Amino acid sequence: MSSTELPGVRSTAEPSSQVGAVRMAEGEQLRTDRLPGLDLNVRVRTPLRAGLPPALFVHGLGGSSQNWSALMARLADTVDGEALDLPGFGWSRPPADRDYSVTGLARAVIRHLDAADRGPVHLFGNSLGGAVSTRVAAVRPDLVRTLTLISPALPELRVQRSAVPTALLAVPGVAALFSRLTRDLTAEQRTRGVMGLCYGDPSQVTPEAFAHAVEEMERRLALPYFWEALTRSSRGIVDAYTLGGQHGLWRQAQRVLAPTLLVYGGRDQLVSYRMARKAAAAFRGSRLLCLPEAGHVAMMEHPEVVATAFRGLLDDEDGKG
């Protein structure tokens, strides 16, 4: 696979050296972009024709760029898509400064976009990636053409009970306790638990997709920084929830200028469905898509529906132009 050299970036055709095989959908390639103190794995989707506008996809806590493969495939005729593995996740190594805060992750996305010189992009974010993308759009509007947020991790006054264990990871010492309490769980058991939490209907996951997810879980568990990345990122979300003033995520949502599509799942156990109306009010002139049967990862469960909604957003903006 060939790799394009980006300004200020050393790119390699292979992802950061880790144990295991990289799963790629047909039409995808992988690249590692090396910036000072930051190695980012980038999943590149070959567009169906030249000249399509660029898009960047940002995954959630514990996820990876692979979470976007289904949606990227359905948008290959609409955008020139790339998906990041955030620092410490997927095939990206931890950041040199070990900063997993929402601000730190947003800074990594901004550095990538500045170095690649692809902006403004159609920016997509899920869960933690939704919070990160909101911050990017607020502080660097020049980099964001449109914003699509799927179950964004924005502050809630009443956190859902099923989301409490994730929040508890932010408490010092809890990750070590979780590690001890769950050490006898197999990768298959862990994967079933994650899918039960993230999917509206886990039974729709194909046996092949489940087997690939178990394989990826085994690889991640073997990494020496697995718990560190998970713990510090969880702490970053909790810290972001407590920030007030101009740095608060809801205040930054109000500052977003890019046309915004919001997607919420009625069976989401991590981000409450009731936050949809608040988000629609915060992001000016936004479009809201509510999927009663979806869970936390609508782009994986209902990629065609999300792709159609995104095209609707583009049609609206083209009509205004």
Residue, then its C-alpha position, 0 to 999 in steps of 0.5 A: m500500500s502506498s502512503t502519502e506524505l503529509p506536511g509535518v507528518r511522517s507516514t508509514a504504510e503499516p500501523s504501529s507495531q502491535v501483536g495481532a492482525v488488523r481487520m479491514a473492510e474491503g476498500e479500506q487501507l491503514r496508515t500511521d501518521r507520526l507527529p512529535g509525541l503522537d502516533l495516530n493510526v488512520r483507517v482510510r476509505t477509498p472514495l468512489r470518485a475523486g474530488l469528494p469532500p473530506a470527512l473524519f470519523v472519531h470513535g468512542l471510549g474503548g472503541s476504534s476506527q473500525n467502529w465506522s467501517a459500515l458507515m464509511a462504506r455507505l458514504a464512499d460516494t459522498v465523502d472522502g473518509e478517514a477514521l482515527d484511532l484515538p491515542g491509546f485505542g485501536w492501533s494508536r499508541p498512547p500519547a507521549d504526555r499521557d493526556y487522555s482528557v477531552t481537551g487532550l484528545a481534541r488537541a490530537v484531532i486538531r493536530h492531525l487535521d492541521a498536519a494533513d491540511r484536509g480541513p474543513v472536514h465533515l466531522f463525525g463523533n460517537s460517545l467520547g468522540g462526540a464530546v471531542s468533536t464538539r470541542v474541536a468544532a467550537v474552538r476551531p470552526d475553520l476545520v469543521r464543515t458539518l458536525t454529526l454526533i451519534s450519542p455524544a457524551l455530553p454532561e447529564l445531571r442524572v447519569q443512567r445506572s448502566a453507565v455508572p461502572t464506566a464513570l467509576l473507572a475515573v475513581p483512583g484505584v477502581a480500575a485495578l479493582f475491576s481488573r482483579l474482579t474480572r480477571d477470570l472473565t474470558a474475552e468472549q464473556r467481556t465482548r458479550g457484556v460490551m455488546g449488551l451494553c452498546y447495542g440496542d439488539p445484540s442478537q443482530v450481530t453476526p457470528e463473524a462480527f462477534a468472532h472478530a470483536v472477541e479477537e480484538m478484545e483479546r488483543r486489547l487486553a494484552l496491551p500493557y496500557f489497556w487499563e491506563a487508556l480506559t481509566r484516564s479517558s473515563r476520568g477525562i469524561v468525568d472532568a469534562y462534565t464538571l467544567g463550567g463557564q466557557h470551557g463547559l461542553w454545553r457552552q461550547a455546543q452553543r458556540v458551534l457554527a457548523p451545521t449539525l446532525l444529532v443521532y440518539g438511540g432509544r435503547d442507549q444505556l450509556v447516553s440517555y435518550r432524554m438528552a436529545r431535546k437538550a442537545a437539539a436546543a444547544f446546537r443552533g439550527s441542528r437536525l435531530l434523528c431519533l432511532p427508537e430501536a438503536g443503542h449507543v452505536a447507531m452507526m454500527e446498527h443502522p448505518e444506512v439510516v444514519a448515512t441517509a440522514f447525513r445526506g439530508l443534512l448536506d442537501d439542506e446546506d446545498g439548498k441554502g447555498 
